[in-house]
Amino acid sequence: MTEEDPILARLDREEKNNSLKTVMWALAVVAVALALALAYIWSSKSKLVSELDAEKQDLTEQLGALQSDYASLSSDYEAINSQLDSSREEVAQLIERVKKTQATDRAQIRKYEKELGTLRSIMRNYIVQIDSLNTLNHKLTADAAAARREAETSRRANAELTQQVQSLTGQVAAGSVIKARGLSIAAYSAGDKVTDRSSRVIRMLTTLSLVENDLAPKGPVRVYIRVKDPQGILLTNSTQTTFTYGGEAMVASASREVDYEGKEVELSIYLNDIGSYTKGTYTVEAYTEQSFLGTAETYLR
């Protein structure tokens, strides 16, 4: 057997050692690179997870604010209130789904964000509807108040006008009533002379004038007289008549009809055929069926 050359053997060992060192250094570099890569990946993942957690938290806060906004909305209209209740329920359900979803489920989080946008848009539409309806309601309320004020003004004006008409009607009615003046009563004897001796009286004469009145109705007017003795007993004979005054039927001692054309008319009414007269004061009342013309008296001794 040949002996191994020591120098060659040493060189061979050194070469092997160098190769081993080279491999070790290469492995060390790879290990460091892997460690750095793992550290970068871990850092990036941690950062991403933090960002996703922040996005989920932000989404949750936005949904909470939206829920408060929906809670503050109110309307006087039943249909809108029903829709609001439905949308409030959708917001509450979405908040629960977000809470149960992992922040890393980016696809689901993005879907929830879109739903948030839709619910916000719906809320804006509610606000526009409520504002429009409130504006319309305020206008209608104002119009109704104005109409009530106008109606009240018209009612007062009508009441005043009615009162004026009634007043004028009353004035016209009062002005159209026939009046009399110069009413008197006297006793006459058989010689057709005025007397105050009760034992000589055979008839009484009432005289008066219907005064001029252009407003009074024109045509025949009957004047009635009621003569009473000192005891207040109505004097009547076979020619007595009745008339109505103020809705009450009354007995007249005598009457006479004249043609009244709005001008002054003088007339006399006799009362005959009374059996006897006594001492005292005799009174006469004169009427038409529309008015009381007056009273007068005479004394017999």
TITORVO-871599 format. One record per residue (C-alpha): residue in three letters; y, x, z. Coordinates in steps of 0.2 Angstrom, whole numbers, plus 5000, padded with zeros to 4 digits. Each point is the difference from the previous one (the first is absolute). Example, Ala and Ser with C-alpha at 12.3 -4.5 7.8 and 13.67 -1.06 7.14 Angstrom:
BEGIN
ALA497850625039 SER501750064997 
REM end
This chain:
BEGIN
MET500050005000 THR501750064996 GLU501350015014 GLU501649884998 ASP501650104998 PRO501049985015 ILE501650004991 LEU499549864988 ALA499349905015 ARG501750025009 LEU500949944985 ASP498949864997 ARG500249945018 GLU501950024998 GLU500049904984 LYS499049865009 ASN501250005015 ASN501549984988 SER499249864991 LEU499649915016 LYS501850025006 THR500749944984 VAL498949845002 MET500549985018 TRP501950014995 ALA499749884986 LEU499149885012 ALA501550025012 VAL501349964987 VAL499049854994 ALA499849945019 VAL501950025002 ALA500349914984 LEU498949865005 ALA500849995017 LEU501749994993 ALA499449874988 LEU499249905014 ALA501650015010 TYR501149954986 ILE498849854996 TRP500049955018 SER501950015002 SER500249904984 LYS498849875006 SER500849995017 LYS501849994991 LEU499349864989 VAL499249915014 SER501750015010 GLU500949934984 LEU498849864998 ASP500149965019 ALA501950004998 GLU499949894985 LYS498949875009 GLN501150005015 ASP501549974989 LEU499149864991 THR499649935017 GLU501850015005 GLN500649924984 LEU498749865002 GLY500649975018 ALA501849994994 LEU499549884987 GLN499149895013 SER501650005010 ASP501049954985 TYR498849864996 ALA500149945018 SER501949994999 LEU500049894985 SER500249815003 SER500349854989 ASP500449825002 TYR498849964986 GLU498149965004 ALA499450074983 ILE500850175002 ASN499550015019 SER498249974994 GLN500150144987 LEU500850115013 ASP498649975012 SER498750054987 SER501050164996 ARG500150055018 GLU498149985001 GLU499850124985 VAL501150135009 ALA499049995016 GLN498450024991 LEU500650154990 ILE500650085016 GLU498249985007 ARG499250074984 VAL501250155000 LYS499550045018 LYS498250004996 THR500150114984 GLN499950195001 ALA501550094995 THR499050114988 ASP499549844990 ARG501550034989 ALA499549874987 GLN500049865013 ILE501650065008 ARG500849994983 LYS499449834997 TYR500749945017 GLU501750084995 LYS500049894984 GLU499649855011 LEU501450055011 GLY501250004985 THR499449834994 LEU500349925018 ARG501750085000 SER500449924983 ILE499349835006 MET501150025015 ARG501650034990 ASN499649854990 TYR499949895016 ILE501750075005 VAL500749954984 GLN499349835000 ILE500549975018 ASP501850064997 SER500149894985 LEU499349855009 ASN501250035015 THR501550024988 LEU499549844992 ASN499749925016 HIS501750055007 LYS500849944984 LEU499149835001 THR500549995019 ALA501850044996 ASP499949874985 ALA499349875012 ALA501350045013 ALA501449994987 ALA499249834994 ARG499949945018 ARG501850045002 GLU500549924984 ALA499049855004 GLU500849995017 THR501750024992 SER499649874988 ARG499449895014 ARG501550025010 ALA501149974984 ASN499049844997 ALA500149955018 GLU501950024999 LEU500149924983 THR499049855007 GLN501149995015 GLN501550004989 VAL499349874988 GLN499549905016 SER501750025007 LEU500849964983 THR498849854998 GLY500549945017 GLN501850024996 VAL499849914984 ALA499049875009 ALA501349995014 GLY501450004987 SER499149864990 VAL500049885015 ILE501249854998 LYS501250005015 ALA501249875006 ARG501749995008 GLY501149865007 LEU498649915008 SER500649855011 ILE499449835006 ALA501149855004 ALA499749825005 TYR500649854991 SER500449825005 ALA499749844990 GLY501850024993 ASP499450174992 LYS501250095012 VAL499550155011 THR499749965018 ASP499550085016 ARG499649835008 SER498149995001 SER500049815001 ARG500949994983 VAL498950134990 ILE499049934986 ARG499650164990 MET500250195001 LEU500650114986 THR499550184998 THR501150104987 LEU499850184994 SER500250124986 LEU498750104991 VAL500950164997 GLU500050104984 ASN498650124997 ASP499550074982 LEU498450075007 ALA499449835006 PRO498749904990 LYS500949874989 GLY499549824999 PRO499749855012 VAL500250045018 ARG499649875014 VAL500950025016 TYR499249925016 ILE500949965016 ARG499349975018 VAL501149915011 LYS499649995019 ASP500749895014 PRO500650075017 GLN498250005006 GLY499550104985 ILE499049864992 LEU500050014981 LEU500849854992 THR499049924986 ASN500049844990 SER498849934987 THR500750124987 GLN499450165010 THR499250144990 THR499050165004 PHE500350174993 THR499250175003 TYR501050155008 GLY499350175004 GLY498349934998 GLU500249865012 ALA500149814995 MET501649925007 VAL500749825001 ALA501849974993 SER501249875005 ALA500649994982 SER500250114984 ARG500950014984 GLU499650094984 VAL501450094990 ASP500150104984 TYR500450185005 GLU500550124986 GLY500650155011 LYS501749925002 GLU500649935016 VAL499549825003 GLU500649875013 LEU498949875006 SER499949865013 ILE498549925008 TYR500049835009 LEU498949955014 ASN499949815001 ASP499049875009 ILE499950085017 GLY499949865013 SER501350065012 TYR500950155006 THR500350065018 LYS501350115008 GLY499850194998 THR499950144988 TYR499149984983 THR499450154990 VAL499550024982 GLU499050144992 ALA500050024981 TYR498650084990 THR499350044983 GLU498250044998 GLN500550184998 SER501450025013 PHE500849945016 LEU501849954996 GLY500749985017 THR500449875014 ALA501449905006 GLU500449875013 THR501149855005 TYR500449925016 LEU499949815003 ARG500849925015 
REM end
